[in-house]
Amino acid sequence: MRKLFVYVSGVSHGNPGEAAVGIILTDEQGHVVEEVAQLIGRTTARVAEYKALIEGVHKAIAYAPDEAVFLTDSPAVVNQINGISQPREPHLQYLNQQALELLGQLEKWRVNYIDREANGAANRLAERAFRERMKSERERAKTIRDIEASLQGLSLEELRKLQAFLQRLKARTT
């Protein structure tokens, strides 16, 4: 692949709060090559932005492009990666160094700032990770309620058989 464009966005609901990354890789013609919508745990918005960039670099390396252009709506990350400013906090210094080392594995790269609206698709992917988790949690809660309702009609013997089955099932998955 000659040129790869990587749109990255890190989102934190709270600062710190639950965080996610959204990444879109496109080719020169603008065709989407890959998308990522992933929860990353509890962290700050700045760390989420760095983690999005780092994950985007990992993805780009796998495609071995002649040139990779990373686009983010975080001016601080852009300035720090490009050496215009330096992160003050040790954990951000570490993430900055990690990103630079990974970028060094690419033949040619740039990290550019784009406004939030232009990076909306990557941001929406990060938000989708939150929605998918919430949907999964709702489905799980509903399934548990349905199971509890089903248990009400079972005899003690049937409950014991079900318990033995669940123990065998749990043993197989651990």
C-alpha positions as CSV (number, residue, x, y, z in Angstrom):
1,M,0.0,0.0,0.0
2,R,1.4,3.3,-1.0
3,K,-0.3,5.8,1.4
4,L,-2.5,5.1,4.4
5,F,-4.6,7.7,6.3
6,V,-5.4,6.9,9.9
7,Y,-8.1,8.9,11.7
8,V,-7.8,8.5,15.5
9,S,-9.9,9.7,18.4
10,G,-9.8,9.0,22.1
11,V,-12.9,9.7,24.2
12,S,-13.3,9.8,28.0
13,H,-16.7,10.1,29.7
14,G,-15.4,12.0,32.7
15,N,-11.8,13.1,33.2
16,P,-10.8,10.6,34.3
17,G,-13.7,8.3,33.3
18,E,-14.6,5.3,31.2
19,A,-12.7,5.7,27.9
20,A,-12.7,4.4,24.4
21,V,-10.8,4.8,21.1
22,G,-12.1,5.1,17.6
23,I,-9.8,4.5,14.6
24,I,-10.4,4.5,10.8
25,L,-7.8,3.5,8.3
26,T,-8.4,4.5,4.7
27,D,-6.4,4.2,1.5
28,E,-5.5,7.0,-0.9
29,Q,-8.9,6.8,-2.6
30,G,-10.7,7.2,0.8
31,H,-11.9,3.5,1.0
32,V,-12.1,2.3,4.5
33,V,-9.5,-0.4,5.1
34,E,-10.3,-1.1,8.8
35,E,-12.2,0.4,11.7
36,V,-11.7,0.0,15.4
37,A,-14.2,0.9,18.2
38,Q,-12.7,-0.3,21.5
39,L,-13.1,0.4,25.2
40,I,-9.8,1.0,27.0
41,G,-10.9,1.3,30.7
42,R,-10.9,4.3,33.0
43,T,-8.5,7.1,32.1
44,T,-8.2,10.7,31.1
45,A,-9.1,12.3,27.7
46,R,-5.4,12.9,26.9
47,V,-4.4,9.3,27.7
48,A,-7.3,8.1,25.5
49,E,-6.0,10.3,22.6
50,Y,-2.5,8.9,23.0
51,K,-3.9,5.3,23.2
52,A,-5.9,5.9,20.0
53,L,-2.8,7.1,18.2
54,I,-0.7,4.2,19.5
55,E,-3.4,1.7,18.4
56,G,-3.7,3.4,15.1
57,V,0.1,3.1,14.6
58,H,0.0,-0.6,15.4
59,K,-2.8,-1.1,12.8
60,A,-0.8,1.0,10.2
61,I,2.4,-1.0,10.8
62,A,0.5,-4.2,9.8
63,Y,-0.2,-2.7,6.4
64,A,3.4,-1.6,5.8
65,P,2.5,1.5,3.8
66,D,5.1,3.7,2.1
67,E,3.6,6.6,4.0
68,A,1.1,6.9,6.9
69,V,-0.7,10.1,7.8
70,F,-2.3,10.2,11.2
71,L,-5.1,12.6,11.8
72,T,-6.4,13.6,15.2
73,D,-8.4,16.4,16.8
74,S,-6.0,16.6,19.7
75,P,-3.7,19.6,19.2
76,A,-1.7,18.8,22.3
77,V,-0.9,15.2,21.1
78,V,0.0,16.6,17.6
79,N,2.3,19.2,19.1
80,Q,3.9,16.7,21.5
81,I,4.5,14.1,18.8
82,N,5.9,16.7,16.5
83,G,8.3,18.0,19.1
84,I,6.7,21.5,19.4
85,S,5.9,20.9,23.0
86,Q,6.7,18.2,25.6
87,P,4.3,16.4,27.9
88,R,4.8,17.3,31.5
89,E,3.4,14.3,33.3
90,P,5.6,11.2,33.4
91,H,2.8,8.9,32.2
92,L,2.2,11.1,29.1
93,Q,6.0,11.2,28.5
94,Y,5.9,7.4,28.4
95,L,3.0,7.3,26.0
96,N,4.7,9.9,23.8
97,Q,7.9,7.9,23.7
98,Q,6.0,4.7,23.0
99,A,4.1,6.4,20.1
100,L,7.4,7.8,18.7
101,E,9.1,4.4,18.8
102,L,6.2,2.8,17.0
103,L,6.1,5.6,14.4
104,G,9.7,4.9,13.8
105,Q,8.8,1.5,12.5
106,L,7.1,3.2,9.5
107,E,9.0,4.2,6.4
108,K,7.4,7.7,6.4
109,W,4.8,9.2,8.7
110,R,3.1,12.4,9.7
111,V,0.8,13.3,12.6
112,N,-1.5,16.2,11.7
113,Y,-4.3,18.1,13.5
114,I,-7.8,18.2,12.0
115,D,-10.8,19.8,13.6
116,R,-13.3,17.8,15.5
117,E,-16.0,17.9,12.8
118,A,-13.5,16.5,10.2
119,N,-12.6,13.7,12.6
120,G,-16.3,13.0,13.5
121,A,-16.3,9.4,12.1
122,A,-13.4,8.3,14.3
123,N,-15.1,10.0,17.3
124,R,-18.4,8.3,16.5
125,L,-16.6,4.9,16.5
126,A,-15.2,5.6,20.0
127,E,-18.7,6.5,21.2
128,R,-20.1,3.3,19.5
129,A,-17.8,1.3,21.8
130,F,-19.7,2.8,24.8
131,R,-23.1,2.1,23.2
132,E,-22.2,-1.5,22.4
133,R,-21.1,-2.1,26.0
134,M,-24.4,-0.6,27.3
135,K,-26.4,-2.7,24.9
136,S,-24.5,-5.8,26.0
137,E,-25.1,-5.0,29.7
138,R,-28.9,-4.5,29.0
139,E,-29.1,-7.8,27.1
140,R,-27.3,-9.6,29.9
141,A,-29.5,-8.1,32.6
142,K,-32.6,-9.1,30.6
143,T,-31.3,-12.6,30.1
144,I,-30.7,-13.0,33.8
145,R,-34.2,-11.8,34.6
146,D,-35.6,-14.3,32.1
147,I,-33.6,-17.1,33.6
148,E,-34.7,-16.2,37.1
149,A,-38.4,-16.2,35.9
150,S,-37.8,-19.6,34.4
151,L,-36.3,-21.0,37.6
152,Q,-39.5,-20.3,39.5
153,G,-41.4,-23.2,37.8
154,L,-38.7,-25.8,38.4
155,S,-38.8,-28.5,41.0
156,L,-35.9,-28.9,43.6
157,E,-34.6,-31.9,41.6
158,E,-34.6,-29.9,38.3
159,L,-32.8,-27.0,40.0
160,R,-30.1,-29.4,41.3
161,K,-29.6,-30.8,37.8
162,L,-29.4,-27.3,36.4
163,Q,-26.9,-26.4,39.1
164,A,-24.7,-29.4,38.2
165,F,-24.9,-28.5,34.5
166,L,-23.9,-24.9,35.2
167,Q,-20.9,-26.1,37.3
168,R,-19.8,-28.3,34.4
169,L,-20.3,-25.4,32.0
170,K,-18.3,-23.0,34.1
171,A,-15.5,-25.6,34.6
172,R,-15.2,-25.9,30.7
173,T,-14.9,-22.1,30.2
174,T,-12.2,-21.5,32.9
